[in-house]
Amino acid sequence: MSTATYTVKGMTCGHCVSSVKEEVSEVAGVTSVEVDLPTGLLTVESDGPVQEADVVAAVEEAGYEVVR
Amino acid sequence: MSTATYTVKGMTCGHCVSSVKEEVSEVAGVTSVEVDLPTGLLTVESDGPVQEADVVAAVEEAGYEVVR
């Protein structure tokens, strides 16, 4: 099991958080997704290796941006 | 047909707008709902008389507040 963190830009409310969680949860291997709205911190737990690009793409699919 | 306007407080993004539109659309008699996010202006068109209290309750159900 591994944990990776990202910072997401543009979320303004609980609906935004839900959208990000929903999309990132669908990434292969992901077992748990947590989002802290005030800081934009996205914490992704997984069973095995997860492609960072897949997480970034999922965040963008939700309509937000990962800060590099 | 009549049109009433309200000011809604607390909406921060398009998801918020969707929630308000969805709830207010369910109020009896309402035929059209428009929301302007930057100003919070909610415009409600209806076939017949609509109870203001029902619109206010719908906005609150969505998680926001009508400014009086």
N, CA and C atoms of all chains as a GROMACS GRO file, in nm:
protein
  408
    1MET      N    1   0.083  -0.120   0.000
    1MET     CA    2   0.000   0.000   0.000
    1MET      C    3   0.087   0.124   0.000
    2SER      N    4   0.050   0.219  -0.081
    2SER     CA    5   0.127   0.343  -0.080
    2SER      C    6   0.034   0.464  -0.079
    3THR      N    7   0.090   0.575  -0.034
    3THR     CA    8   0.015   0.700  -0.024
    3THR      C    9   0.088   0.809  -0.102
    4ALA      N   10   0.012   0.883  -0.180
    4ALA     CA   11   0.071   0.996  -0.252
    4ALA      C   12  -0.015   1.118  -0.226
    5THR      N   13   0.049   1.234  -0.222
    5THR     CA   14  -0.028   1.357  -0.201
    5THR      C   15  -0.006   1.454  -0.317
    6TYR      N   16  -0.108   1.530  -0.342
    6TYR     CA   17  -0.107   1.630  -0.449
    6TYR      C   18  -0.174   1.755  -0.394
    7THR      N   19  -0.151   1.867  -0.460
    7THR     CA   20  -0.225   1.988  -0.426
    7THR      C   21  -0.313   2.025  -0.545
    8VAL      N   22  -0.442   2.040  -0.516
    8VAL     CA   23  -0.539   2.069  -0.620
    8VAL      C   24  -0.584   2.214  -0.609
    9LYS      N   25  -0.588   2.281  -0.722
    9LYS     CA   26  -0.625   2.422  -0.728
    9LYS      C   27  -0.765   2.439  -0.785
   10GLY      N   28  -0.843   2.528  -0.728
   10GLY     CA   29  -0.970   2.564  -0.790
   10GLY      C   30  -1.095   2.512  -0.721
   11MET      N   31  -1.077   2.426  -0.621
   11MET     CA   32  -1.196   2.375  -0.552
   11MET      C   33  -1.249   2.484  -0.458
   12THR      N   34  -1.380   2.505  -0.461
   12THR     CA   35  -1.437   2.612  -0.378
   12THR      C   36  -1.541   2.563  -0.278
   13CYS      N   37  -1.591   2.442  -0.295
   13CYS     CA   38  -1.696   2.396  -0.204
   13CYS      C   39  -1.700   2.244  -0.197
   14GLY      N   40  -1.791   2.194  -0.116
   14GLY     CA   41  -1.803   2.050  -0.097
   14GLY      C   42  -1.836   1.973  -0.223
   15HIS      N   43  -1.907   2.041  -0.316
   15HIS     CA   44  -1.939   1.975  -0.442
   15HIS      C   45  -1.813   1.951  -0.524
   16CYS      N   46  -1.723   2.049  -0.518
   16CYS     CA   47  -1.595   2.038  -0.589
   16CYS      C   48  -1.516   1.919  -0.532
   17VAL      N   49  -1.514   1.910  -0.400
   17VAL     CA   50  -1.445   1.800  -0.333
   17VAL      C   51  -1.503   1.667  -0.379
   18SER      N   52  -1.635   1.658  -0.384
   18SER     CA   53  -1.701   1.534  -0.426
   18SER      C   54  -1.662   1.495  -0.568
   19SER      N   55  -1.656   1.595  -0.656
   19SER     CA   56  -1.621   1.568  -0.796
   19SER      C   57  -1.480   1.512  -0.807
   20VAL      N   58  -1.388   1.573  -0.734
   20VAL     CA   59  -1.249   1.526  -0.739
   20VAL      C   60  -1.239   1.385  -0.682
   21LYS      N   61  -1.304   1.363  -0.566
   21LYS     CA   62  -1.298   1.231  -0.504
   21LYS      C   63  -1.355   1.123  -0.596
   22GLU      N   64  -1.466   1.157  -0.662
   22GLU     CA   65  -1.531   1.061  -0.751
   22GLU      C   66  -1.439   1.022  -0.867
   23GLU      N   67  -1.380   1.123  -0.931
   23GLU     CA   68  -1.295   1.094  -1.048
   23GLU      C   69  -1.167   1.020  -1.008
   24VAL      N   70  -1.103   1.065  -0.900
   24VAL     CA   71  -0.976   1.003  -0.860
   24VAL      C   72  -0.999   0.861  -0.809
   25SER      N   73  -1.114   0.838  -0.748
   25SER     CA   74  -1.146   0.703  -0.700
   25SER      C   75  -1.153   0.601  -0.812
   26GLU      N   76  -1.179   0.650  -0.934
   26GLU     CA   77  -1.191   0.559  -1.049
   26GLU      C   78  -1.057   0.520  -1.111
   27VAL      N   79  -0.950   0.584  -1.065
   27VAL     CA   80  -0.817   0.551  -1.120
   27VAL      C   81  -0.776   0.411  -1.073
   28ALA      N   82  -0.723   0.331  -1.166
   28ALA     CA   83  -0.685   0.193  -1.137
   28ALA      C   84  -0.589   0.184  -1.020
   29GLY      N   85  -0.619   0.099  -0.923
   29GLY     CA   86  -0.532   0.077  -0.808
   29GLY      C   87  -0.564   0.161  -0.687
   30VAL      N   88  -0.641   0.268  -0.706
   30VAL     CA   89  -0.670   0.358  -0.595
   30VAL      C   90  -0.770   0.295  -0.498
   31THR      N   91  -0.737   0.299  -0.370
   31THR     CA   92  -0.824   0.237  -0.270
   31THR      C   93  -0.892   0.340  -0.180
   32SER      N   94  -0.832   0.459  -0.169
   32SER     CA   95  -0.889   0.561  -0.082
   32SER      C   96  -0.847   0.700  -0.128
   33VAL      N   97  -0.940   0.794  -0.122
   33VAL     CA   98  -0.911   0.931  -0.164
   33VAL      C   99  -0.963   1.026  -0.056
   34GLU      N  100  -0.877   1.114  -0.009
   34GLU     CA  101  -0.919   1.218   0.084
   34GLU      C  102  -0.884   1.354   0.028
   35VAL      N  103  -0.971   1.451   0.053
   35VAL     CA  104  -0.946   1.587   0.006
   35VAL      C  105  -0.970   1.684   0.120
   36ASP      N  106  -0.875   1.776   0.139
   36ASP     CA  107  -0.893   1.884   0.235
   36ASP      C  108  -0.920   2.012   0.156
   37LEU      N  109  -1.041   2.061   0.168
   37LEU     CA  110  -1.081   2.177   0.086
   37LEU      C  111  -0.997   2.303   0.110
   38PRO      N  112  -0.977   2.345   0.236
   38PRO     CA  113  -0.905   2.471   0.257
   38PRO      C  114  -0.764   2.472   0.198
   39THR      N  115  -0.695   2.360   0.207
   39THR     CA  116  -0.557   2.356   0.159
   39THR      C  117  -0.545   2.298   0.018
   40GLY      N  118  -0.650   2.230  -0.029
   40GLY     CA  119  -0.645   2.164  -0.159
   40GLY      C  120  -0.566   2.034  -0.157
   41LEU      N  121  -0.534   1.987  -0.037
   41LEU     CA  122  -0.453   1.865  -0.027
   41LEU      C  123  -0.536   1.741  -0.066
   42LEU      N  124  -0.483   1.669  -0.162
   42LEU     CA  125  -0.545   1.545  -0.211
   42LEU      C  126  -0.455   1.429  -0.170
   43THR      N  127  -0.508   1.336  -0.093
   43THR     CA  128  -0.431   1.221  -0.048
   43THR      C  129  -0.488   1.095  -0.111
   44VAL      N  130  -0.403   1.025  -0.182
   44VAL     CA  131  -0.446   0.907  -0.259
   44VAL      C  132  -0.375   0.783  -0.207
   45GLU      N  133  -0.452   0.688  -0.158
   45GLU     CA  134  -0.394   0.561  -0.116
   45GLU      C  135  -0.422   0.457  -0.221
   46SER      N  136  -0.326   0.366  -0.236
   46SER     CA  137  -0.341   0.265  -0.340
   46SER      C  138  -0.282   0.132  -0.298
   47ASP      N  139  -0.329   0.027  -0.363
   47ASP     CA  140  -0.280  -0.108  -0.340
   47ASP      C  141  -0.142  -0.126  -0.399
   48GLY      N  142  -0.128  -0.074  -0.521
   48GLY     CA  143   0.000  -0.089  -0.591
   48GLY      C  144   0.039   0.044  -0.650
   49PRO      N  145   0.127   0.041  -0.747
   49PRO     CA  146   0.171   0.166  -0.809
   49PRO      C  147   0.058   0.233  -0.888
   50VAL      N  148   0.045   0.364  -0.872
   50VAL     CA  149  -0.054   0.440  -0.947
   50VAL      C  150   0.021   0.543  -1.030
   51GLN      N  151  -0.016   0.556  -1.155
   51GLN     CA  152   0.049   0.655  -1.241
   51GLN      C  153   0.006   0.795  -1.199
   52GLU      N  154   0.105   0.877  -1.168
   52GLU     CA  155   0.077   1.015  -1.130
   52GLU      C  156  -0.004   1.085  -1.240
   53ALA      N  157   0.030   1.056  -1.365
   53ALA     CA  158  -0.040   1.118  -1.478
   53ALA      C  159  -0.190   1.083  -1.478
   54ASP      N  160  -0.221   0.963  -1.431
   54ASP     CA  161  -0.362   0.921  -1.426
   54ASP      C  162  -0.439   1.001  -1.321
   55VAL      N  163  -0.371   1.027  -1.208
   55VAL     CA  164  -0.436   1.106  -1.102
   55VAL      C  165  -0.455   1.250  -1.151
   56VAL      N  166  -0.352   1.305  -1.213
   56VAL     CA  167  -0.361   1.441  -1.265
   56VAL      C  168  -0.474   1.451  -1.368
   57ALA      N  169  -0.484   1.351  -1.455
   57ALA     CA  170  -0.588   1.350  -1.558
   57ALA      C  171  -0.727   1.342  -1.494
   58ALA      N  172  -0.739   1.265  -1.387
   58ALA     CA  173  -0.868   1.251  -1.318
   58ALA      C  174  -0.909   1.383  -1.255
   59VAL      N  175  -0.813   1.452  -1.196
   59VAL     CA  176  -0.842   1.583  -1.136
   59VAL      C  177  -0.888   1.680  -1.245
   60GLU      N  178  -0.821   1.675  -1.359
   60GLU     CA  179  -0.858   1.764  -1.470
   60GLU      C  180  -0.996   1.727  -1.526
   61GLU      N  181  -1.023   1.598  -1.529
   61GLU     CA  182  -1.155   1.551  -1.574
   61GLU      C  183  -1.265   1.610  -1.485
   62ALA      N  184  -1.234   1.622  -1.356
   62ALA     CA  185  -1.330   1.681  -1.262
   62ALA      C  186  -1.341   1.832  -1.279
   63GLY      N  187  -1.246   1.891  -1.350
   63GLY     CA  188  -1.253   2.034  -1.377
   63GLY      C  189  -1.156   2.119  -1.295
   64TYR      N  190  -1.055   2.053  -1.236
   64TYR     CA  191  -0.959   2.126  -1.152
   64TYR      C  192  -0.818   2.098  -1.198
   65GLU      N  193  -0.722   2.151  -1.124
   65GLU     CA  194  -0.584   2.147  -1.169
   65GLU      C  195  -0.493   2.103  -1.056
   66VAL      N  196  -0.395   2.018  -1.088
   66VAL     CA  197  -0.296   1.981  -0.988
   66VAL      C  198  -0.180   2.081  -0.996
   67VAL      N  199  -0.144   2.136  -0.882
   67VAL     CA  200  -0.033   2.230  -0.876
   67VAL      C  201   0.096   2.148  -0.868
   68ARG      N  202   0.188   2.175  -0.956
   68ARG     CA  203   0.316   2.100  -0.959
   68ARG      C  204   0.420   2.168  -0.873
   69MET      N  205  -4.819   3.387  -1.654
   69MET     CA  206  -4.677   3.362  -1.621
   69MET      C  207  -4.622   3.478  -1.539
   70SER      N  208  -4.545   3.447  -1.436
   70SER     CA  209  -4.485   3.554  -1.357
   70SER      C  210  -4.339   3.523  -1.329
   71THR      N  211  -4.267   3.628  -1.299
   71THR     CA  212  -4.124   3.616  -1.272
   71THR      C  213  -4.092   3.678  -1.137
   72ALA      N  214  -4.018   3.607  -1.058
   72ALA     CA  215  -3.975   3.661  -0.928
   72ALA      C  216  -3.824   3.648  -0.918
   73THR      N  217  -3.762   3.741  -0.850
   73THR     CA  218  -3.616   3.731  -0.832
   73THR      C  219  -3.580   3.731  -0.684
   74TYR      N  220  -3.473   3.663  -0.656
   74TYR     CA  221  -3.421   3.650  -0.520
   74TYR      C  222  -3.270   3.665  -0.526
   75THR      N  223  -3.210   3.693  -0.413
   75THR     CA  224  -3.064   3.691  -0.406
   75THR      C  225  -3.022   3.578  -0.313
   76VAL      N  226  -2.936   3.492  -0.367
   76VAL     CA  227  -2.891   3.374  -0.292
   76VAL      C  228  -2.746   3.394  -0.247
   77LYS      N  229  -2.721   3.364  -0.122
   77LYS     CA  230  -2.589   3.381  -0.063
   77LYS      C  231  -2.521   3.245  -0.047
   78GLY      N  232  -2.392   3.240  -0.074
   78GLY     CA  233  -2.314   3.121  -0.041
   78GLY      C  234  -2.274   3.033  -0.158
   79MET      N  235  -2.327   3.062  -0.277
   79MET     CA  236  -2.288   2.979  -0.392
   79MET      C  237  -2.146   3.017  -0.436
   80THR      N  238  -2.063   2.916  -0.458
   80THR     CA  239  -1.924   2.945  -0.495
   80THR      C  240  -1.883   2.890  -0.631
   81CYS      N  241  -1.961   2.800  -0.686
   81CYS     CA  242  -1.919   2.739  -0.813
   81CYS      C  243  -2.039   2.685  -0.889
   82GLY      N  244  -2.011   2.632  -1.006
   82GLY     CA  245  -2.118   2.581  -1.091
   82GLY      C  246  -2.198   2.468  -1.028
   83HIS      N  247  -2.132   2.391  -0.940
   83HIS     CA  248  -2.204   2.283  -0.872
   83HIS      C  249  -2.311   2.341  -0.779
   84CYS      N  250  -2.275   2.451  -0.714
   84CYS     CA  251  -2.370   2.518  -0.625
   84CYS      C  252  -2.490   2.566  -0.706
   85VAL      N  253  -2.462   2.626  -0.820
   85VAL     CA  254  -2.568   2.674  -0.909
   85VAL      C  255  -2.661   2.558  -0.948
   86SER      N  256  -2.601   2.446  -0.984
   86SER     CA  257  -2.681   2.329  -1.024
   86SER      C  258  -2.770   2.281  -0.911
   87SER      N  259  -2.717   2.280  -0.789
   87SER     CA  260  -2.795   2.235  -0.674
   87SER      C  261  -2.916   2.325  -0.652
   88VAL      N  262  -2.894   2.455  -0.660
   88VAL     CA  263  -3.004   2.550  -0.639
   88VAL      C  264  -3.108   2.534  -0.750
   89LYS      N  265  -3.061   2.527  -0.874
   89LYS     CA  266  -3.155   2.514  -0.986
   89LYS      C  267  -3.239   2.387  -0.973
   90GLU      N  268  -3.172   2.280  -0.934
   90GLU     CA  269  -3.241   2.151  -0.920
   90GLU      C  270  -3.352   2.158  -0.815
   91GLU      N  271  -3.319   2.214  -0.698
   91GLU     CA  272  -3.418   2.219  -0.590
   91GLU      C  273  -3.532   2.314  -0.623
   92VAL      N  274  -3.498   2.432  -0.674
   92VAL     CA  275  -3.602   2.532  -0.701
   92VAL      C  276  -3.692   2.486  -0.816
   93SER      N  277  -3.636   2.412  -0.910
   93SER     CA  278  -3.716   2.360  -1.022
   93SER      C  279  -3.827   2.267  -0.976
   94GLU      N  280  -3.807   2.208  -0.858
   94GLU     CA  281  -3.906   2.112  -0.806
   94GLU      C  282  -4.024   2.180  -0.735
   95VAL      N  283  -4.014   2.311  -0.714
   95VAL     CA  284  -4.123   2.382  -0.646
   95VAL      C  285  -4.246   2.386  -0.739
   96ALA      N  286  -4.362   2.359  -0.683
   96ALA     CA  287  -4.487   2.354  -0.760
   96ALA      C  288  -4.510   2.484  -0.836
   97GLY      N  289  -4.537   2.472  -0.966
   97GLY     CA  290  -4.568   2.588  -1.048
   97GLY      C  291  -4.450   2.648  -1.121
   98VAL      N  292  -4.329   2.614  -1.077
   98VAL     CA  293  -4.209   2.674  -1.137
   98VAL      C  294  -4.183   2.614  -1.275
   99THR      N  295  -4.162   2.702  -1.373
   99THR     CA  296  -4.139   2.655  -1.510
   99THR      C  297  -3.996   2.679  -1.558
  100SER      N  298  -3.927   2.774  -1.495
  100SER     CA  299  -3.791   2.804  -1.538
  100SER      C  300  -3.712   2.866  -1.423
  101VAL      N  301  -3.587   2.827  -1.411
  101VAL     CA  302  -3.501   2.879  -1.305
  101VAL      C  303  -3.368   2.921  -1.366
  102GLU      N  304  -3.328   3.043  -1.340
  102GLU     CA  305  -3.197   3.088  -1.384
  102GLU      C  306  -3.119   3.139  -1.263
  103VAL      N  307  -2.987   3.115  -1.264
  103VAL     CA  308  -2.903   3.161  -1.154
  103VAL      C  309  -2.779   3.229  -1.212
  104ASP      N  310  -2.749   3.347  -1.161
  104ASP     CA  311  -2.625   3.415  -1.196
  104ASP      C  312  -2.529   3.402  -1.079
  105LEU      N  313  -2.422   3.326  -1.098
  105LEU     CA  314  -2.331   3.297  -0.987
  105LEU      C  315  -2.265   3.421  -0.927
  106PRO      N  316  -2.205   3.509  -1.008
  106PRO     CA  317  -2.134   3.624  -0.948
  106PRO      C  318  -2.222   3.712  -0.859
  107THR      N  319  -2.347   3.732  -0.899
  107THR     CA  320  -2.434   3.821  -0.822
  107THR      C  321  -2.526   3.745  -0.727
  108GLY      N  322  -2.541   3.615  -0.748
  108GLY     CA  323  -2.632   3.535  -0.667
  108GLY      C  324  -2.778   3.553  -0.707
  109LEU      N  325  -2.799   3.619  -0.819
  109LEU     CA  326  -2.937   3.646  -0.862
  109LEU      C  327  -3.007   3.518  -0.911
  110LEU      N  328  -3.120   3.490  -0.847
  110LEU     CA  329  -3.201   3.374  -0.881
  110LEU      C  330  -3.331   3.424  -0.943
  111THR      N  331  -3.358   3.384  -1.066
  111THR     CA  332  -3.479   3.427  -1.136
  111THR      C  333  -3.570   3.307  -1.156
  112VAL      N  334  -3.691   3.318  -1.105
  112VAL     CA  335  -3.785   3.206  -1.106
  112VAL      C  336  -3.908   3.243  -1.188
  113GLU      N  337  -3.932   3.170  -1.295
  113GLU     CA  338  -4.054   3.192  -1.372
  113GLU      C  339  -4.154   3.083  -1.338
  114SER      N  340  -4.282   3.122  -1.341
  114SER     CA  341  -4.384   3.024  -1.304
  114SER      C  342  -4.511   3.045  -1.385
  115ASP      N  343  -4.588   2.940  -1.391
  115ASP     CA  344  -4.718   2.942  -1.459
  115ASP      C  345  -4.820   3.021  -1.378
  116GLY      N  346  -4.817   2.997  -1.250
  116GLY     CA  347  -4.913   3.061  -1.161
  116GLY      C  348  -4.842   3.114  -1.039
  117PRO      N  349  -4.917   3.139  -0.934
  117PRO     CA  350  -4.854   3.192  -0.812
  117PRO      C  351  -4.765   3.087  -0.746
  118VAL      N  352  -4.648   3.131  -0.703
  118VAL     CA  353  -4.556   3.044  -0.632
  118VAL      C  354  -4.533   3.105  -0.494
  119GLN      N  355  -4.537   3.021  -0.392
  119GLN     CA  356  -4.513   3.069  -0.257
  119GLN      C  357  -4.366   3.104  -0.240
  120GLU      N  358  -4.341   3.228  -0.200
  120GLU     CA  359  -4.204   3.270  -0.176
  120GLU      C  360  -4.136   3.177  -0.074
  121ALA      N  361  -4.212   3.138   0.026
  121ALA     CA  362  -4.156   3.052   0.131
  121ALA      C  363  -4.109   2.918   0.074
  122ASP      N  364  -4.178   2.870  -0.030
  122ASP     CA  365  -4.138   2.743  -0.091
  122ASP      C  366  -4.005   2.757  -0.166
  123VAL      N  367  -3.987   2.874  -0.229
  123VAL     CA  368  -3.861   2.898  -0.300
  123VAL      C  369  -3.746   2.910  -0.199
  124VAL      N  370  -3.772   2.986  -0.091
  124VAL     CA  371  -3.670   3.002   0.013
  124VAL      C  372  -3.634   2.866   0.073
  125ALA      N  373  -3.734   2.783   0.096
  125ALA     CA  374  -3.710   2.650   0.154
  125ALA      C  375  -3.628   2.564   0.058
  126ALA      N  376  -3.655   2.576  -0.072
  126ALA     CA  377  -3.582   2.497  -0.172
  126ALA      C  378  -3.435   2.539  -0.176
  127VAL      N  379  -3.412   2.670  -0.167
  127VAL     CA  380  -3.274   2.720  -0.165
  127VAL      C  381  -3.201   2.668  -0.041
  128GLU      N  382  -3.272   2.667   0.072
  128GLU     CA  383  -3.212   2.618   0.196
  128GLU      C  384  -3.187   2.467   0.188
  129GLU      N  385  -3.278   2.398   0.124
  129GLU     CA  386  -3.262   2.253   0.104
  129GLU      C  387  -3.133   2.226   0.025
  130ALA      N  388  -3.103   2.314  -0.069
  130ALA     CA  389  -2.981   2.298  -0.149
  130ALA      C  390  -2.856   2.334  -0.068
  131GLY      N  391  -2.877   2.402   0.046
  131GLY     CA  392  -2.765   2.434   0.133
  131GLY      C  393  -2.723   2.580   0.130
  132TYR      N  394  -2.811   2.667   0.077
  132TYR     CA  395  -2.777   2.809   0.066
  132TYR      C  396  -2.885   2.894   0.132
  133GLU      N  397  -2.869   3.024   0.120
  133GLU     CA  398  -2.956   3.114   0.195
  133GLU      C  399  -3.007   3.224   0.104
  134VAL      N  400  -3.134   3.259   0.118
  134VAL     CA  401  -3.189   3.373   0.045
  134VAL      C  402  -3.169   3.498   0.130
  135VAL      N  403  -3.110   3.600   0.068
  135VAL     CA  404  -3.089   3.727   0.137
  135VAL      C  405  -3.219   3.806   0.129
  136ARG      N  406  -3.269   3.850   0.242
  136ARG     CA  407  -3.395   3.925   0.246
  136ARG      C  408  -3.370   4.073   0.235
   0.00000   0.00000   0.00000
